[in-house]
Amino acid sequence: MRIEQVTVGLLEENCWVVADPAAGRCVLVDPGDDPERIVAAVKASGCIPEAIWLTHAHFDHVGGIVGVLRAWPLPIFLHPADATLYGVAAKSAQRWGIDIEQPPAWDRDLAEGDVLRVGSATFSVIHVPGHAPGHVAFVGAGVVFGGDCLFAGSIGRTDLPFSSGPQLMQSLERFAALPGETVVHPGHGPSTTIARELATNPFLTGLARPLSA
């Protein structure tokens, strides 16, 4: 696997280009803004994009979808519990003074236990609500694309509409159960490992608790 991080937008969201160079195929995880940069990264990879996988539907994770679709007619994968957030993405962005194009309807529902493929690599879908009701993570090939659940040294916000601190704590237990060497590629900030977060993240060591909306 080859994984490229493209940090985009005013909120510095991480879009991930996940590629199997041998197969010449890739997917995009959370194209949140700056679609021209994302398209350029895909073209530079030499791989053909096959899909857009969304960890959740907050505007900073979906704002680049329309621009990407102008380059390729890709199917969009989303958990249906995030339908409300997805439907108001452009309006939500405006509250932050950010303009995005409202993405079109998604094409495939994601669900717990789904298996997705990129070339020869497989990823399992786990439903990890808390930051958003339809939040999922993609686990496989020694990594997890965790969206805004677990960050290096922190966790996703739970003081937003439709978020839940208790749910996120339950979801973090699922992250904590992954092998320690698993690399976490988050929605914001640097990558980390499960072992590092278990040892140092105050939300996993029991020193801190998330806020509630």
N, C-alpha and C positions, 0 to 999 in steps of 0.2 A: 504494500500500500504506500501511496504517497499522499501526504496531507499538507495542504497549504492554508495558512491563516491569512485572511484578508480583513483587516480591521477597518470598519466603515462608519461614516456618519458622525454627527456631533456627540452621540453617546458612546462612541468607540466600541461598537458591537463587532463581535467576531463572526464573520462568515467563513465557513470551512469548505474548501474544495477537496473532496475525498476521491482519489483516483486509483485505479488499477492500471498502471502503464502497460503491463503486458497485454491486457485485454483492450486497452485503448478506450476505456470508459470511465466516467466520473459522475458524481452527484454533487449538488450544492446543499449545504446545511445552513439554513437561516440567512438568506441574502437580504440583509437589513437596510442597505442604502448603497449609494455610489455604484449603481449597476454597471457603469462603464468600466470601473476597475475590476469588478468581478468577472465580467465578460473577457477582459484582457487576460486575467489570470487563467481562465479556462482555456482560452486559445493558446496561451503560452505553454500549457501543459501538454498540448497535442492530443488530448483526449476528447471524446464526444460526450457531452453531458446527457444524462438520461432522466433526471428527475430533480425536483426540489423537495427536500425533507425539512419540515419545520418542527423545531422542538416545542414552540408555542407561538401564539399569535400577537404578542405585543408589537406595537408599530415599529420599534427599532429592530425587529427581527424579520419583518415582512416588507419593509419599505422599498426594497430594490427589486421586488418580484416582477413588476410590470416591465421595467427596463430589461431585465434578463429575458423575459418572454418575447421581447422584440427581436432578440437574437436567435432564440430557439423556442419552439412550442413545447415546453416541458410540462409534464404532469406535476401537480402540487399535492403533497402528502401532508395531512393535518389531522390531529385528533379532534373529533366533532365537539367535545366538551369546550373547546375554545372558539366555537362558532360566533358567540356574541362579541368577543374581543376582536376577532378577525373582521367582523362586519363593520366595526367602528374604528378601524386602524387609522384611517386618514384623519378622522375627527379627533382622535386621541392625540395624534401627532401635532395637530394645530394648537392644542392646549399648551404644548411645549414650544410653540413658535416654529415648528418644523413642518415643511410641506412634503408629503409623499403622495404618490398615486395609489388610490385604493386598489388593492389586488383583486383579481377576479375570483370567482368561486373555486374552491379547491376540487381536486379530481378524485382523490382516494382517501378514505377514512383510515387513520391509524388506530391500532388497538393493542392492548397488552398482549404480548406473545407473538406479534407479527414478526416475520423474518424478512428482512430486506437484503438485497444483494447489490454489490458493486463489483462487476467482473467476477473474480473467484472468491471475493471476501463476503462474508455474511454478517449481518448486524441484527440483533434482537431488539425489539421495541419494548421498553418498560414504561408504564404510566406512573409518573412521579409528580402528582399535583401538589399545590401549595403556593408556589409563585404564581401559577395560573392553573385553572381547573383542568385544562387539557394538556398540561405539560407532559412531554415524553422525553426520554433519552434513548440514544442509539448505542448499543453495547456490542463490541466485537473487535476482532483483530488486535486485542490487547489495549483497546482504548474505549473511552466513553465520550460521546458528544452530549454533554449534560445541560446545554442551554444555561438558564439562570437559576439552577438549583444550587450547585456547589461551585464556589470560586476558590481561588488560592487565598486562604486565610479568612474567607467569609462565606456568605450564602446570599441567595436572591432575596429581594424585598418581599415582605409579606404585609405591608401596610397599603397595598393597592386594592382597588376594587376587584372582587372575586378571588382574592388571595386568602391564604389561611396558614397561620403559623403552626398550629398542630399538624395539619396535613403535611407541611414541608418537613417537619421533624420526622414524621413517619417515612417520608420519601428519602430523607438523608440516611435512614437506617438501611435502605436498599443500596445506596451508594457505598456505605461503610462495609457492606457484606461482599463487595467485589474484591478480587485479589489485590493485594497491596501494591503490586507493580503496575496496575492498570493506570494508564495515562488519562487524565481528565482534560478534555478540551472544552473550556467553558464558553459561555456567551459573551463574557467580558473579561479582560485581563489575561494574565499569562496562564499557560498550561501548568498542571501540577500532577501529583500522583495521589492515589487513595492513601497510601502509607503515610505520605507527608501530611496530608490533611488530618488523618486520625491522630497524628502525634502533635500537631500544632494548631489546628483550627479550633477556636474556642467553642464553636457551635457543635463540634463533634467530640470535644473533650468534656463537655458538660459545664463549661464556665459561662456560657452565654445562651440566651434563648431568643428566638425571633420575635419581632413585633407582630401584632395582629391588626388587621384593617379595622 
